[in-house]
Amino acid sequence: MRRREFIASLGSTTVAWPLAVHAQQPTPAYRLAIVHPSIPVTDLTEGGVISYREFFAELRQRGYVEGKNLLVARCSGEGRPDRFSEVARNVVQNSPHAIFAASSRMVQQIKPRQADSYFEPVPYRWPRVDMNRYVRQAAIEKGIRSIVVCPSMIYGTGRGPQPHSDQIPKLIELSRQAGAGVYFGKGLNHYSNVHIDDLVDLYLLIMEKAPGGSFFFAENGHNSFKEIAGMISNYLGLGGKTASFPLANVIQQYGEAARLGVGSNSVVSAVNARRMGWAPKAPSLAEWLNIVSAA
């Protein structure tokens, strides 16, 4: 039977989502949205534009096959910039696991995830999401003042027994070994980040003011991995030299979860924290790296 598609027209924009019957899915299906500002959705396929043929061939090589364990939504702005934000909103509302946007103009329209935004995580992240939900439910069901804080990429120097965060020191060490600031793939994916001092201030504010059951993201801006690679290169005195670290090597050394970590976007918005009065004032990631390199 031919797979059905639901096609919704938004003025001059078109978004196509496949309708999959769960009983026909032997393995968990990942949802991918492909967004382009002008190419028709009919050409955003393996049989269309050559770049997408290569894209789907690479996905298939990694075990992701459309119609089996991969559902693909194809979204086009059809060359109408006045409709880009509408297309982006529609894509985000469908909560795909990943969004492939071939244009920075479309990426800019995809808003960061907020604390109250609904989303469905990729399968290996379900335990963490479930844990957050159970913690928040304890406030409702058991009267415990339980609160969830979800920091983004942390940087800065801590004042406790363990002064270093996780991701930035690892990127610095990997870059030192490579002799260049390292990013992954094309390095276009963005991560939100937050200074440890600002994060501590948020925890203190939460203990003072936040009601039970609350959820807070912690961020004060975001950068692409390629931008971070340039910052680290300057920090190490490598003159801004950067290099791409193949994702295949990441998977080989650290597993599939690491690929999702360094090859995806993680952009959030600390709306709830700022509503409560949180006002980050520590140096940005670039400023902090400049400060520590000059020390």
C-alpha positions in Angstrom: 0.0 0.0 0.0 1.3 3.5 -0.8 2.3 5.5 2.2 -0.2 8.2 2.9 0.9 11.8 3.5 -0.8 14.7 5.1 0.0 17.9 3.3 -1.0 21.2 5.0 -0.7 24.4 3.0 0.2 27.6 4.8 -0.4 30.3 2.3 2.7 30.0 0.0 4.3 27.4 2.3 3.9 23.7 2.3 4.6 21.2 5.1 4.3 17.4 4.5 4.2 14.9 7.4 4.0 11.2 6.8 1.2 9.4 8.8 2.7 6.2 10.2 0.7 3.4 11.8 2.6 2.5 15.0 1.8 -1.2 14.5 3.8 -1.1 11.3 6.9 0.2 13.1 9.0 -2.8 14.4 11.5 -0.4 16.0 11.1 3.1 17.5 10.7 5.6 14.7 12.7 8.8 14.7 11.1 11.9 13.3 13.2 14.1 11.1 12.1 17.4 9.6 13.8 18.8 6.5 13.4 22.5 6.0 14.4 24.6 3.0 13.5 28.2 2.1 12.7 27.5 -1.6 13.1 24.0 -2.9 9.7 22.3 -3.3 9.0 19.4 -0.9 8.8 17.0 -3.8 12.5 17.6 -4.5 13.6 17.2 -0.9 13.8 13.4 -1.4 16.4 10.8 -2.3 15.2 11.0 -5.8 15.4 14.7 -6.0 18.2 17.2 -5.5 21.6 15.4 -5.5 22.6 16.7 -2.0 19.5 15.1 -0.5 20.3 11.8 -2.3 23.7 11.8 -0.6 22.0 12.8 2.7 19.6 9.9 2.7 22.2 7.5 1.5 24.3 8.4 4.5 21.3 8.0 6.9 20.7 4.6 5.4 24.3 3.6 5.9 23.9 4.5 9.6 20.8 2.4 9.9 18.1 5.0 9.5 15.7 4.0 6.7 12.6 6.1 5.8 9.4 4.2 6.1 11.0 1.7 8.6 12.5 3.5 11.5 12.6 7.0 10.2 9.6 9.4 9.5 10.5 12.4 7.4 8.6 15.7 7.2 9.5 17.9 4.3 8.9 21.6 4.7 9.4 24.4 2.2 9.1 28.2 2.4 8.7 28.2 -1.4 10.9 31.3 -1.8 8.7 33.5 0.4 10.7 35.0 3.3 7.5 36.4 4.8 6.4 32.9 5.4 9.6 31.5 6.9 8.6 32.1 10.5 5.3 30.4 9.9 7.0 27.3 8.5 9.4 27.2 11.4 6.6 27.4 14.0 4.8 24.6 12.3 7.9 22.4 12.2 8.7 23.0 15.9 5.1 22.4 17.0 5.3 18.8 15.6 8.3 18.1 17.9 10.6 16.2 15.5 13.7 14.5 17.1 15.9 16.5 14.6 15.5 19.4 12.2 17.7 19.6 9.1 17.6 23.2 7.9 19.7 23.8 4.8 19.7 27.6 5.2 20.7 29.9 8.0 17.6 32.0 7.2 15.4 29.1 8.2 17.6 28.2 11.3 17.1 31.8 12.6 13.4 31.3 12.6 13.5 28.1 14.8 13.1 29.4 18.3 15.0 27.9 21.3 13.0 25.4 23.4 11.5 26.9 26.5 10.9 25.3 29.8 7.2 24.8 29.2 7.5 23.6 25.6 6.3 20.1 24.9 8.8 17.8 23.3 9.3 14.1 22.8 12.9 13.0 23.2 14.9 10.5 21.3 14.6 7.0 22.9 17.9 7.0 24.8 16.9 10.2 26.5 13.6 8.9 27.8 15.0 7.8 31.3 16.2 11.4 32.0 12.9 12.9 30.9 11.0 10.4 33.0 13.2 11.2 36.0 12.5 14.9 35.6 8.7 14.2 35.4 8.8 12.0 38.5 10.6 14.7 40.5 8.1 17.4 39.5 5.1 15.0 40.2 6.4 14.6 43.7 5.4 18.2 44.4 1.8 17.6 43.3 1.3 14.0 44.6 3.4 14.1 47.8 3.7 17.7 48.8 7.5 17.8 48.4 9.0 21.0 47.2 10.8 19.3 44.3 12.3 21.4 41.4 14.1 20.5 38.3 17.0 22.6 36.9 18.4 21.8 33.5 21.7 23.6 32.8 23.0 23.9 29.3 26.8 23.7 28.4 28.5 24.9 31.6 31.8 26.8 31.5 33.9 28.7 34.0 36.0 27.6 37.0 34.1 26.1 40.0 35.0 26.8 43.6 34.4 23.3 44.9 36.5 20.1 45.0 35.8 19.6 41.2 36.5 23.0 39.6 36.0 21.8 35.9 32.9 21.3 33.9 32.5 18.4 31.5 32.2 19.5 27.8 34.5 22.5 27.5 37.6 20.9 29.2 37.2 17.8 26.9 37.0 20.0 23.9 40.1 21.9 25.0 42.0 18.7 25.5 40.9 17.3 22.2 41.9 20.5 20.5 45.3 20.6 22.2 45.9 17.1 20.9 44.8 18.0 17.4 46.7 21.2 17.2 43.6 23.1 16.2 40.2 24.0 17.7 38.0 21.0 17.1 34.4 20.9 15.9 32.3 18.0 14.5 31.0 17.6 11.0 30.4 21.1 9.7 30.2 22.5 13.2 27.0 24.4 12.5 25.0 23.0 15.4 24.4 25.3 18.3 24.6 24.7 22.1 23.3 27.1 24.7 25.8 27.8 27.5 25.9 29.2 31.0 28.7 30.3 33.4 29.0 28.3 36.6 28.7 31.5 38.7 25.4 32.4 37.1 24.2 28.9 37.5 25.0 29.0 41.3 23.1 32.3 41.5 20.1 30.6 39.8 20.1 27.7 42.3 20.2 30.2 45.2 17.3 32.1 43.7 15.3 28.9 43.1 15.8 27.8 46.7 14.4 31.2 47.9 11.5 31.8 45.5 10.6 28.8 43.2 7.4 26.8 43.9 7.4 23.0 44.0 7.1 21.3 40.6 8.9 24.1 38.7 11.3 23.4 35.8 14.1 25.8 34.8 16.5 25.9 31.9 19.8 27.7 32.6 21.4 29.5 29.7 22.9 32.9 28.8 23.4 32.7 25.0 24.5 30.1 22.5 27.3 29.3 20.1 27.9 26.9 17.2 30.5 24.2 17.7 32.6 25.9 15.0 32.5 29.2 16.9 33.5 27.4 20.1 36.4 25.7 18.2 37.7 29.2 17.1 37.5 30.4 20.7 39.4 27.4 22.0 42.0 27.7 19.3 42.7 31.3 20.4 42.7 30.2 24.0 45.4 27.6 23.2 47.4 30.1 21.2 46.7 28.3 17.9 45.9 31.5 16.0 42.2 30.6 15.4 43.1 27.4 13.5 40.2 25.0 13.5 39.6 21.4 12.2 36.6 19.1 11.7 36.7 15.9 13.8 34.7 13.2 11.8 31.5 12.1 13.5 32.4 8.5 12.6 35.4 8.8 14.9 33.2 10.1 17.7 30.9 7.1 17.3 33.8 4.7 17.3 35.4 6.2 20.4 32.4 7.2 22.5 29.3 5.5 21.0 26.1 6.6 19.4 25.0 8.7 22.4 28.1 10.9 21.9 27.2 11.5 18.3 23.8 12.8 19.3 25.6 15.0 21.9 28.0 16.7 19.6 26.2 16.5 16.3 22.8 17.9 17.4 21.4 21.3 18.4 20.7 22.0 22.1 19.3 25.5 22.2 17.0 26.4 25.1 15.6 29.6 26.6 15.7 30.4 30.3 12.4 32.2 30.2 11.1 30.9 33.6 14.4 31.7 35.3 14.4 35.3 34.0 10.7 35.8 34.9 11.7 34.9 38.5 14.4 37.6 38.4 17.5 35.7 37.4 19.9 38.1 35.7 23.2 36.5 34.4 26.1 38.8 34.7 29.2 36.6 34.3 31.4 36.8 31.2 30.2 35.1 28.0 32.0 31.9 26.9 34.2 33.9 24.5 35.0 36.5 27.1 35.8 33.9 29.8 38.2 32.1 27.5 40.0 35.4 26.7 40.2 36.1 30.4 41.7 32.8 31.4 44.1 32.7 28.5 45.5 36.1 29.5 45.8 35.1 33.2 
